[in-house]
Amino acid sequence: MRSRYSAYVLGLDAYLLATWHATTRPATLDLAMQSPKPHWLGLSVKRHENPTPDTAVVEFVARMRIGGGSAQRMHEVSRFVRDDGRWYYVDGDVT
């Protein structure tokens, strides 16, 4: 989760796609084209659990500012799966 947050901060589309599970991965991702671009302020992992050895749930809050606006929070419960020893983001519910 932390590495994916860092990839969003740094605009690393290729890393995000590589760590997204093939069953839910978008065909393309172009963070550079976002307008206005978010300015990421921090990540707080609220909880994580492993229902099985090859699945995980991570609840997090990411803080960001868009343009000159006030800070906003993105609160998500994300699901991950381990395939061939690597963890992949599957999907998440934004609350």
A tleap script that builds the chain and sets N, CA, C and O, in Angstrom:
source leaprc.protein.ff14SB
mol = sequence {
  NMET ARG SER ARG TYR SER ALA TYR VAL LEU
  GLY LEU ASP ALA TYR LEU LEU ALA THR TRP
  HIE ALA THR THR ARG PRO ALA THR LEU ASP
  LEU ALA MET GLN SER PRO LYS PRO HIE TRP
  LEU GLY LEU SER VAL LYS ARG HIE GLU ASN
  PRO THR PRO ASP THR ALA VAL VAL GLU PHE
  VAL ALA ARG MET ARG ILE GLY GLY GLY SER
  ALA GLN ARG MET HIE GLU VAL SER ARG PHE
  VAL ARG ASP ASP GLY ARG TRP TYR TYR VAL
  ASP GLY ASP VAL CTHR
}
set mol.1.N position { 0.815 -1.181 0.000 }
set mol.1.CA position { 0.000 0.000 0.000 }
set mol.1.C position { 0.861 1.247 0.000 }
set mol.1.O position { 0.610 2.187 -0.755 }
set mol.2.N position { 1.869 1.252 0.844 }
set mol.2.CA position { 2.732 2.440 0.918 }
set mol.2.C position { 3.485 2.670 -0.389 }
set mol.2.O position { 3.678 3.813 -0.802 }
set mol.3.N position { 3.905 1.599 -1.034 }
set mol.3.CA position { 4.631 1.782 -2.298 }
set mol.3.C position { 3.707 2.318 -3.387 }
set mol.3.O position { 4.143 3.098 -4.233 }
set mol.4.N position { 2.450 1.914 -3.378 }
set mol.4.CA position { 1.501 2.438 -4.375 }
set mol.4.C position { 1.194 3.904 -4.095 }
set mol.4.O position { 1.068 4.699 -5.027 }
set mol.5.N position { 1.073 4.268 -2.827 }
set mol.5.CA position { 0.887 5.684 -2.492 }
set mol.5.C position { 2.077 6.498 -3.006 }
set mol.5.O position { 1.898 7.546 -3.627 }
set mol.6.N position { 3.280 6.014 -2.747 }
set mol.6.CA position { 4.482 6.706 -3.215 }
set mol.6.C position { 4.490 6.834 -4.736 }
set mol.6.O position { 4.919 7.855 -5.275 }
set mol.7.N position { 4.015 5.800 -5.426 }
set mol.7.CA position { 3.954 5.851 -6.887 }
set mol.7.C position { 2.965 6.923 -7.355 }
set mol.7.O position { 3.208 7.591 -8.360 }
set mol.8.N position { 1.860 7.090 -6.638 }
set mol.8.CA position { 0.928 8.177 -6.983 }
set mol.8.C position { 1.597 9.529 -6.768 }
set mol.8.O position { 1.477 10.425 -7.603 }
set mol.9.N position { 2.296 9.674 -5.656 }
set mol.9.CA position { 2.979 10.937 -5.362 }
set mol.9.C position { 3.989 11.268 -6.457 }
set mol.9.O position { 4.093 12.420 -6.879 }
set mol.10.N position { 4.726 10.269 -6.916 }
set mol.10.CA position { 5.789 10.472 -7.903 }
set mol.10.C position { 5.305 10.370 -9.351 }
set mol.10.O position { 6.077 10.603 -10.281 }
set mol.11.N position { 4.034 10.024 -9.542 }
set mol.11.CA position { 3.499 9.919 -10.897 }
set mol.11.C position { 4.025 8.726 -11.671 }
set mol.11.O position { 4.238 8.825 -12.880 }
set mol.12.N position { 4.237 7.603 -11.004 }
set mol.12.CA position { 4.821 6.414 -11.630 }
set mol.12.C position { 3.728 5.486 -12.172 }
set mol.12.O position { 3.395 4.471 -11.560 }
set mol.13.N position { 3.186 5.855 -13.321 }
set mol.13.CA position { 2.115 5.079 -13.938 }
set mol.13.C position { 2.489 3.611 -14.118 }
set mol.13.O position { 1.703 2.723 -13.790 }
set mol.14.N position { 3.686 3.357 -14.638 }
set mol.14.CA position { 4.110 1.986 -14.944 }
set mol.14.C position { 4.121 1.115 -13.684 }
set mol.14.O position { 3.715 -0.046 -13.728 }
set mol.15.N position { 4.585 1.671 -12.566 }
set mol.15.CA position { 4.611 0.898 -11.322 }
set mol.15.C position { 3.189 0.585 -10.859 }
set mol.15.O position { 2.902 -0.535 -10.437 }
set mol.16.N position { 2.310 1.568 -10.938 }
set mol.16.CA position { 0.933 1.346 -10.513 }
set mol.16.C position { 0.276 0.256 -11.358 }
set mol.16.O position { -0.399 -0.621 -10.819 }
set mol.17.N position { 0.464 0.302 -12.660 }
set mol.17.CA position { -0.102 -0.732 -13.529 }
set mol.17.C position { 0.506 -2.102 -13.244 }
set mol.17.O position { -0.199 -3.110 -13.271 }
set mol.18.N position { 1.805 -2.145 -12.971 }
set mol.18.CA position { 2.490 -3.414 -12.704 }
set mol.18.C position { 2.045 -4.041 -11.386 }
set mol.18.O position { 2.143 -5.257 -11.223 }
set mol.19.N position { 1.561 -3.242 -10.451 }
set mol.19.CA position { 1.136 -3.760 -9.147 }
set mol.19.C position { -0.389 -3.863 -9.038 }
set mol.19.O position { -0.924 -4.104 -7.956 }
set mol.20.N position { -1.076 -3.679 -10.159 }
set mol.20.CA position { -2.538 -3.791 -10.235 }
set mol.20.C position { -2.864 -5.157 -10.797 }
set mol.20.O position { -2.296 -5.541 -11.819 }
set mol.21.N position { -3.755 -5.902 -10.173 }
set mol.21.CA position { -4.072 -7.252 -10.636 }
set mol.21.C position { -4.656 -7.206 -12.046 }
set mol.21.O position { -5.457 -6.329 -12.370 }
set mol.22.N position { -4.244 -8.160 -12.879 }
set mol.22.CA position { -4.637 -8.183 -14.286 }
set mol.22.C position { -6.151 -8.213 -14.482 }
set mol.22.O position { -6.650 -7.731 -15.499 }
set mol.23.N position { -6.882 -8.768 -13.529 }
set mol.23.CA position { -8.342 -8.880 -13.689 }
set mol.23.C position { -9.069 -7.544 -13.505 }
set mol.23.O position { -10.217 -7.409 -13.927 }
set mol.24.N position { -8.424 -6.567 -12.887 }
set mol.24.CA position { -9.075 -5.276 -12.639 }
set mol.24.C position { -8.257 -4.088 -13.136 }
set mol.24.O position { -8.705 -2.946 -13.029 }
set mol.25.N position { -7.082 -4.335 -13.669 }
set mol.25.CA position { -6.167 -3.273 -14.114 }
set mol.25.C position { -6.746 -2.506 -15.303 }
set mol.25.O position { -7.238 -3.118 -16.252 }
set mol.26.N position { -6.694 -1.178 -15.262 }
set mol.26.CA position { -7.111 -0.411 -16.438 }
set mol.26.C position { -6.109 -0.606 -17.574 }
set mol.26.O position { -4.955 -0.965 -17.341 }
set mol.27.N position { -6.553 -0.372 -18.779 }
set mol.27.CA position { -5.671 -0.540 -19.944 }
set mol.27.C position { -4.534 0.469 -19.918 }
set mol.27.O position { -3.407 0.144 -20.291 }
set mol.28.N position { -4.818 1.683 -19.483 }
set mol.28.CA position { -3.799 2.732 -19.415 }
set mol.28.C position { -4.024 3.565 -18.158 }
set mol.28.O position { -5.085 3.524 -17.536 }
set mol.29.N position { -3.006 4.307 -17.815 }
set mol.29.CA position { -3.067 5.222 -16.681 }
set mol.29.C position { -2.119 6.364 -17.022 }
set mol.29.O position { -0.964 6.129 -17.376 }
set mol.30.N position { -2.598 7.593 -16.918 }
set mol.30.CA position { -1.757 8.734 -17.266 }
set mol.30.C position { -1.934 9.826 -16.215 }
set mol.30.O position { -2.718 10.759 -16.391 }
set mol.31.N position { -1.189 9.688 -15.119 }
set mol.31.CA position { -1.300 10.655 -14.024 }
set mol.31.C position { -0.854 12.045 -14.439 }
set mol.31.O position { -1.316 13.040 -13.880 }
set mol.32.N position { 0.044 12.120 -15.419 }
set mol.32.CA position { 0.547 13.422 -15.868 }
set mol.32.C position { -0.558 14.260 -16.502 }
set mol.32.O position { -0.461 15.486 -16.539 }
set mol.33.N position { -1.601 13.613 -16.996 }
set mol.33.CA position { -2.679 14.331 -17.666 }
set mol.33.C position { -3.758 14.821 -16.698 }
set mol.33.O position { -4.676 15.530 -17.109 }
set mol.34.N position { -3.659 14.454 -15.419 }
set mol.34.CA position { -4.641 14.929 -14.442 }
set mol.34.C position { -4.564 16.442 -14.336 }
set mol.34.O position { -3.480 17.020 -14.262 }
set mol.35.N position { -5.720 17.067 -14.330 }
set mol.35.CA position { -5.739 18.511 -14.188 }
set mol.35.C position { -6.970 18.912 -13.397 }
set mol.35.O position { -8.086 18.587 -13.801 }
set mol.36.N position { -6.802 19.595 -12.305 }
set mol.36.CA position { -5.521 19.932 -11.686 }
set mol.36.C position { -4.939 18.708 -10.977 }
set mol.36.O position { -5.662 17.793 -10.583 }
set mol.37.N position { -3.636 18.719 -10.829 }
set mol.37.CA position { -2.947 17.603 -10.186 }
set mol.37.C position { -3.065 17.704 -8.670 }
set mol.37.O position { -2.970 18.794 -8.107 }
set mol.38.N position { -3.273 16.564 -8.010 }
set mol.38.CA position { -3.297 16.603 -6.547 }
set mol.38.C position { -1.890 16.763 -5.979 }
set mol.38.O position { -0.918 16.252 -6.536 }
set mol.39.N position { -1.801 17.465 -4.886 }
set mol.39.CA position { -0.563 17.559 -4.118 }
set mol.39.C position { -0.789 16.677 -2.896 }
set mol.39.O position { -1.580 17.007 -2.012 }
set mol.40.N position { -0.082 15.548 -2.860 }
set mol.40.CA position { -0.299 14.559 -1.798 }
set mol.40.C position { 0.354 15.034 -0.510 }
set mol.40.O position { 1.488 15.513 -0.518 }
set mol.41.N position { -0.368 14.899 0.596 }
set mol.41.CA position { 0.079 15.416 1.891 }
set mol.41.C position { 0.436 14.333 2.901 }
set mol.41.O position { 1.127 14.611 3.881 }
set mol.42.N position { -0.020 13.109 2.680 }
set mol.42.CA position { 0.321 12.066 3.632 }
set mol.42.C position { -0.591 10.860 3.536 }
set mol.42.O position { -1.674 10.915 2.953 }
set mol.43.N position { -0.128 9.774 4.121 }
set mol.43.CA position { -0.850 8.508 4.128 }
set mol.43.C position { -0.895 7.974 5.547 }
set mol.43.O position { 0.110 7.975 6.257 }
set mol.44.N position { -2.060 7.524 5.948 }
set mol.44.CA position { -2.223 6.887 7.255 }
set mol.44.C position { -2.926 5.551 7.043 }
set mol.44.O position { -4.072 5.513 6.594 }
set mol.45.N position { -2.244 4.459 7.364 }
set mol.45.CA position { -2.845 3.136 7.281 }
set mol.45.C position { -3.589 2.893 8.587 }
set mol.45.O position { -2.988 2.881 9.661 }
set mol.46.N position { -4.889 2.700 8.487 }
set mol.46.CA position { -5.748 2.541 9.663 }
set mol.46.C position { -5.796 1.103 10.153 }
set mol.46.O position { -5.807 0.849 11.358 }
set mol.47.N position { -5.824 0.168 9.217 }
set mol.47.CA position { -5.829 -1.251 9.609 }
set mol.47.C position { -5.418 -2.088 8.409 }
set mol.47.O position { -5.523 -1.667 7.258 }
set mol.48.N position { -4.953 -3.271 8.717 }
set mol.48.CA position { -4.655 -4.256 7.672 }
set mol.48.C position { -4.916 -5.627 8.252 }
set mol.48.O position { -4.700 -5.872 9.439 }
set mol.49.N position { -5.375 -6.502 7.409 }
set mol.49.CA position { -5.640 -7.868 7.846 }
set mol.49.C position { -5.420 -8.813 6.681 }
set mol.49.O position { -5.494 -8.428 5.514 }
set mol.50.N position { -5.148 -10.059 7.031 }
set mol.50.CA position { -4.951 -11.110 6.039 }
set mol.50.C position { -5.993 -12.194 6.279 }
set mol.50.O position { -5.756 -13.113 7.063 }
set mol.51.N position { -7.162 -12.099 5.606 }
set mol.51.CA position { -8.189 -13.130 5.790 }
set mol.51.C position { -7.675 -14.524 5.427 }
set mol.51.O position { -8.084 -15.519 6.026 }
set mol.52.N position { -6.780 -14.587 4.449 }
set mol.52.CA position { -6.115 -15.835 4.075 }
set mol.52.C position { -4.650 -15.482 3.807 }
set mol.52.O position { -4.316 -14.302 3.706 }
set mol.53.N position { -3.779 -16.471 3.692 }
set mol.53.CA position { -2.373 -16.155 3.418 }
set mol.53.C position { -2.142 -15.409 2.102 }
set mol.53.O position { -1.122 -14.738 1.944 }
set mol.54.N position { -3.081 -15.521 1.156 }
set mol.54.CA position { -2.890 -14.886 -0.147 }
set mol.54.C position { -3.873 -13.760 -0.441 }
set mol.54.O position { -4.025 -13.355 -1.594 }
set mol.55.N position { -4.537 -13.253 0.588 }
set mol.55.CA position { -5.405 -12.082 0.429 }
set mol.55.C position { -5.145 -11.114 1.570 }
set mol.55.O position { -4.757 -11.511 2.669 }
set mol.56.N position { -5.365 -9.848 1.289 }
set mol.56.CA position { -5.175 -8.827 2.317 }
set mol.56.C position { -6.188 -7.704 2.099 }
set mol.56.O position { -6.637 -7.443 0.983 }
set mol.57.N position { -6.525 -7.056 3.202 }
set mol.57.CA position { -7.394 -5.881 3.197 }
set mol.57.C position { -6.634 -4.780 3.917 }
set mol.57.O position { -6.107 -4.994 5.009 }
set mol.58.N position { -6.576 -3.600 3.305 }
set mol.58.CA position { -5.890 -2.455 3.901 }
set mol.58.C position { -6.843 -1.267 3.888 }
set mol.58.O position { -7.365 -0.887 2.840 }
set mol.59.N position { -7.062 -0.688 5.062 }
set mol.59.CA position { -7.855 0.531 5.158 }
set mol.59.C position { -6.891 1.687 5.372 }
set mol.59.O position { -6.030 1.636 6.251 }
set mol.60.N position { -7.042 2.732 4.560 }
set mol.60.CA position { -6.125 3.859 4.655 }
set mol.60.C position { -6.852 5.174 4.425 }
set mol.60.O position { -7.960 5.213 3.889 }
set mol.61.N position { -6.200 6.245 4.844 }
set mol.61.CA position { -6.640 7.601 4.544 }
set mol.61.C position { -5.450 8.317 3.921 }
set mol.61.O position { -4.378 8.400 4.522 }
set mol.62.N position { -5.648 8.834 2.709 }
set mol.62.CA position { -4.626 9.638 2.034 }
set mol.62.C position { -5.132 11.077 2.022 }
set mol.62.O position { -6.293 11.342 1.710 }
set mol.63.N position { -4.245 11.989 2.365 }
set mol.63.CA position { -4.616 13.406 2.354 }
set mol.63.C position { -3.987 14.070 1.143 }
set mol.63.O position { -2.849 13.777 0.775 }
set mol.64.N position { -4.755 14.984 0.519 }
set mol.64.CA position { -4.275 15.677 -0.665 }
set mol.64.C position { -4.900 17.059 -0.749 }
set mol.64.O position { -5.919 17.352 -0.123 }
set mol.65.N position { -4.262 17.880 -1.532 }
set mol.65.CA position { -4.788 19.212 -1.840 }
set mol.65.C position { -4.810 19.319 -3.363 }
set mol.65.O position { -3.841 18.968 -4.037 }
set mol.66.N position { -5.918 19.804 -3.889 }
set mol.66.CA position { -6.045 19.978 -5.331 }
set mol.66.C position { -6.124 21.464 -5.618 }
set mol.66.O position { -6.981 22.176 -5.094 }
set mol.67.N position { -5.197 21.919 -6.472 }
set mol.67.CA position { -5.128 23.347 -6.750 }
set mol.67.C position { -4.834 24.113 -5.475 }
set mol.67.O position { -4.036 23.668 -4.649 }
set mol.68.N position { -5.465 25.246 -5.311 }
set mol.68.CA position { -5.266 26.046 -4.109 }
set mol.68.C position { -6.310 25.773 -3.039 }
set mol.68.O position { -6.429 26.522 -2.069 }
set mol.69.N position { -7.069 24.690 -3.223 }
set mol.69.CA position { -8.150 24.372 -2.298 }
set mol.69.C position { -7.666 23.843 -0.960 }
set mol.69.O position { -6.469 23.671 -0.729 }
set mol.70.N position { -8.612 23.594 -0.102 }
set mol.70.CA position { -8.285 23.051 1.215 }
set mol.70.C position { -7.979 21.559 1.090 }
set mol.70.O position { -8.314 20.922 0.091 }
set mol.71.N position { -7.346 21.027 2.108 }
set mol.71.CA position { -6.964 19.614 2.104 }
set mol.71.C position { -8.205 18.733 2.079 }
set mol.71.O position { -9.232 19.056 2.677 }
set mol.72.N position { -8.087 17.621 1.376 }
set mol.72.CA position { -9.159 16.635 1.278 }
set mol.72.C position { -8.626 15.294 1.739 }
set mol.72.O position { -7.417 15.065 1.770 }
set mol.73.N position { -9.546 14.412 2.097 }
set mol.73.CA position { -9.183 13.063 2.527 }
set mol.73.C position { -9.785 12.044 1.569 }
set mol.73.O position { -10.936 12.166 1.150 }
set mol.74.N position { -8.994 11.046 1.233 }
set mol.74.CA position { -9.490 9.898 0.477 }
set mol.74.C position { -9.400 8.696 1.401 }
set mol.74.O position { -8.304 8.269 1.762 }
set mol.75.N position { -10.535 8.152 1.782 }
set mol.75.CA position { -10.607 7.027 2.716 }
set mol.75.C position { -11.036 5.806 1.912 }
set mol.75.O position { -12.114 5.794 1.319 }
set mol.76.N position { -10.190 4.780 1.894 }
set mol.76.CA position { -10.469 3.596 1.083 }
set mol.76.C position { -10.164 2.325 1.853 }
set mol.76.O position { -9.240 2.277 2.665 }
set mol.77.N position { -10.954 1.302 1.587 }
set mol.77.CA position { -10.657 -0.058 2.035 }
set mol.77.C position { -10.285 -0.835 0.781 }
set mol.77.O position { -11.137 -1.099 -0.069 }
set mol.78.N position { -9.013 -1.201 0.666 }
set mol.78.CA position { -8.467 -1.836 -0.539 }
set mol.78.C position { -8.299 -3.326 -0.340 }
set mol.78.O position { -8.046 -3.800 0.768 }
set mol.79.N position { -8.445 -4.059 -1.437 }
set mol.79.CA position { -8.236 -5.499 -1.422 }
set mol.79.C position { -7.020 -5.843 -2.279 }
set mol.79.O position { -6.829 -5.298 -3.366 }
set mol.80.N position { -6.209 -6.754 -1.765 }
set mol.80.CA position { -4.994 -7.207 -2.445 }
set mol.80.C position { -5.004 -8.730 -2.514 }
set mol.80.O position { -5.631 -9.401 -1.694 }
set mol.81.N position { -4.302 -9.258 -3.499 }
set mol.81.CA position { -4.151 -10.698 -3.644 }
set mol.81.C position { -2.689 -10.992 -3.962 }
set mol.81.O position { -2.014 -10.207 -4.627 }
set mol.82.N position { -2.217 -12.128 -3.479 }
set mol.82.CA position { -0.843 -12.552 -3.781 }
set mol.82.C position { -0.874 -13.626 -4.865 }
set mol.82.O position { -1.506 -14.671 -4.706 }
set mol.83.N position { -0.182 -13.349 -5.965 }
set mol.83.CA position { -0.030 -14.299 -7.072 }
set mol.83.C position { 1.459 -14.519 -7.290 }
set mol.83.O position { 2.221 -13.561 -7.422 }
set mol.84.N position { 1.870 -15.773 -7.329 }
set mol.84.CA position { 3.279 -16.115 -7.564 }
set mol.84.C position { 4.217 -15.330 -6.647 }
set mol.84.O position { 5.288 -14.896 -7.073 }
set mol.85.N position { 3.814 -15.150 -5.390 }
set mol.85.CA position { 4.666 -14.495 -4.405 }
set mol.85.C position { 4.651 -12.983 -4.424 }
set mol.85.O position { 5.318 -12.360 -3.597 }
set mol.86.N position { 3.907 -12.360 -5.349 }
set mol.86.CA position { 3.830 -10.895 -5.433 }
set mol.86.C position { 2.433 -10.423 -5.081 }
set mol.86.O position { 1.442 -11.059 -5.439 }
set mol.87.N position { 2.361 -9.298 -4.375 }
set mol.87.CA position { 1.082 -8.709 -3.996 }
set mol.87.C position { 0.597 -7.766 -5.078 }
set mol.87.O position { 1.372 -6.993 -5.640 }
set mol.88.N position { -0.713 -7.837 -5.367 }
set mol.88.CA position { -1.342 -6.984 -6.373 }
set mol.88.C position { -2.592 -6.326 -5.793 }
set mol.88.O position { -3.353 -6.947 -5.051 }
set mol.89.N position { -2.784 -5.067 -6.143 }
set mol.89.CA position { -4.008 -4.361 -5.802 }
set mol.89.C position { -5.125 -4.894 -6.683 }
set mol.89.O position { -4.959 -5.010 -7.897 }
set mol.90.N position { -6.270 -5.223 -6.074 }
set mol.90.CA position { -7.410 -5.737 -6.834 }
set mol.90.C position { -8.439 -4.618 -7.032 }
set mol.90.O position { -8.764 -4.253 -8.162 }
set mol.91.N position { -8.942 -4.085 -5.927 }
set mol.91.CA position { -9.917 -3.011 -5.986 }
set mol.91.C position { -10.101 -2.431 -4.595 }
set mol.91.O position { -9.466 -2.873 -3.637 }
set mol.92.N position { -10.970 -1.440 -4.491 }
set mol.92.CA position { -11.207 -0.838 -3.201 }
set mol.92.C position { -12.537 -0.123 -3.153 }
set mol.92.O position { -13.114 0.227 -4.182 }
set mol.93.N position { -13.017 0.088 -1.934 }
set mol.93.CA position { -14.250 0.828 -1.692 }
set mol.93.C position { -13.875 2.153 -1.036 }
set mol.93.O position { -13.306 2.181 0.055 }
set mol.94.N position { -14.202 3.249 -1.719 }
set mol.94.CA position { -13.951 4.575 -1.170 }
set mol.94.C position { -15.128 4.918 -0.275 }
set mol.94.O position { -16.289 4.808 -0.670 }
set mol.95.N position { -14.797 5.341 0.956 }
set mol.95.CA position { -15.876 5.684 1.897 }
set mol.95.C position { -15.943 7.186 2.106 }
set mol.95.O position { -16.787 7.667 2.864 }
savepdb mol mol.pdb
quit
